Amino acid sequence: MNSEEEFYDAETGLESDDDSCEVNFEDAQVYDSKHSSNASTPQENGVWERRKTLRAPMISRHDYSVWGILKKCIGMELSKITMPIVFNEPLSFLQRMSEYMEHTHLIHKACTLSDSIDRMQVVAAFAVSSVASQWDRTGKPFNPLLGETYELTREDEGYRLISEQVSHHPPISAFHAQSLKQEFEFHGSIYPKLKFWGKSVEAEPKGTMTLELLKRKEAFTWTNPLCCVHNIIMGKLWIEQYGTVEIVNHNTGDRCVLNFKPCGMFGKELHKVEGYIQDKSKKKRRVLYGKWTECMYSVAPKVYEANKKKAEKGDAKKNKPEQSAGKQETEDMPGVQETVSVITGSALLWRITPRPAHSEEMYNFTSFTMTLNELEPGMERLLAPTDCRLRPDVRAMENGDLDTASVEKDRLEEKQRAARKECSKDEEEWSTRWFRLGTNPHTGAQDWLYTGGYFDRNYTDCPNIY
């Protein structure tokens, strides 16, 4: 049973051939020091600080069951099922999609590297980091309304982003991020395809990610891994990412193949990512390994293979494993895994920014995510009237008012249905405002491309969706 709408979530410089690395990557923080404290008031020097918490803690879901809803809908497509708003998180999917940008420092790093293999390593780390915020994020983002937008400007990180919900059936969200110094452009569109497997829901984020390093005249493309939410019938909800991600440098012919491993019967592979980079002659240049929830490392292939053989010999000396007791009825969350075992001679490509201590009470948001729905002073008069921050249902849920959020969500959806019916009666077609369907110049496939002009602040033709 497939769905297309209502239930989707999920949504250093290196010497490439040597066994050692001359320069290590430095862990980069998401925020400057001037953006590192609570955002309830400006600093004394007048600089606005981004907030570190939401206005209200997460609404309890203890009295609700996902299976309690789904079992009444057996035989229906997931697109016809409306989940109670308590299973949402106070973000639109457009905002959640902007979390790809949390580790933008990796793109900036790639722009500075002279060697194409070194650049591919960092781009691969960025591709992994872009899904890291989904760890433990079992809440469902609000479905964007057709024509809804979201803008994000981060001068401290040197970029700005615009996204738009460009299609309702099927639901497609398009985004475009650009460097403030014309160093890079990062864009793509997501069409979440869902499959219900009885005890789990699998989300395939169809769509291509394109990263262009403008000064290098290079373009990289890839697709994101599959995401699965387990234990929707009973037990603790948990998430895993799995599948093969292939990153292509369309200018040099270099390729990176990353394998996001499924956790397996005993959870030994949980969160693990392994892969390699090969040049245009198909010579393997680097091996990458780590966890998408933690970090990624790079090492020379010879060193990796030697370490693998040594590990296999060690495993052979161990006692035979205990016989399996059989598959459990619930897809239990595997126990806490050991951190990544670092191979001597490896270089750290990326390490996740630690979440704040109160993250669990705040929908398991990262510090970056906490800021996405914040309305800074004076921002409301600059935003497009379609911006997510102005959605009354998301705002009410963030404030802890579940009743108002539910009423407003129903009102907005009914307003959208009425507008669609009116448009159909007049035989009018919906026209997107900031993106158009075109051809990706690097893949040759259909893609949603930014037409420009959003930041000119001319919003007279924006639809009234709220």
Buried (B, 14 or more C-beta within 10 A) or exposed (E): BEBBBBBBBBBBBBBBEEEEBEEEBEEBEBBEEEBEBEBEEEEEEEEBBBBBBBEBEBBEBEEEBBEEBBEEBEEEBBBEBBBBBBBBBBBBBBBBBBBBBBBBBBBBBBBEBEEBBBBBBBBBBBBBBBBBBBBBBBBBBBBBBBBBBBBBBBEBBBBBBBBBBBBBEEBBBBBBBBBEEEBBBBBBBBBBBBBBEEBBBBBBBBBBBBBBBBEBEBBBBBBBBBBBBBBBBEBEBBBBBBBEBEBBBBBBEBBBBBBBBBBEEEBEBBBBBBBBBBBEEEEBBBBBBBBBBBBBBBBBBBBBEBBEEEEEEEEEEEEEEEEEEEEEEEBEBBEEBEEBEBBEBBBBBBBBBEBBEBBEBBBBBBBBBBBBBBEBEEBEEEBBBBBBBBBBBBBBBBBBBBEBBBBBBEEBBEBBEEBBEEEEEEEEEBEBBBBBBEEBEBBEEEBBBBEEEBEEEEBEEBBEBB
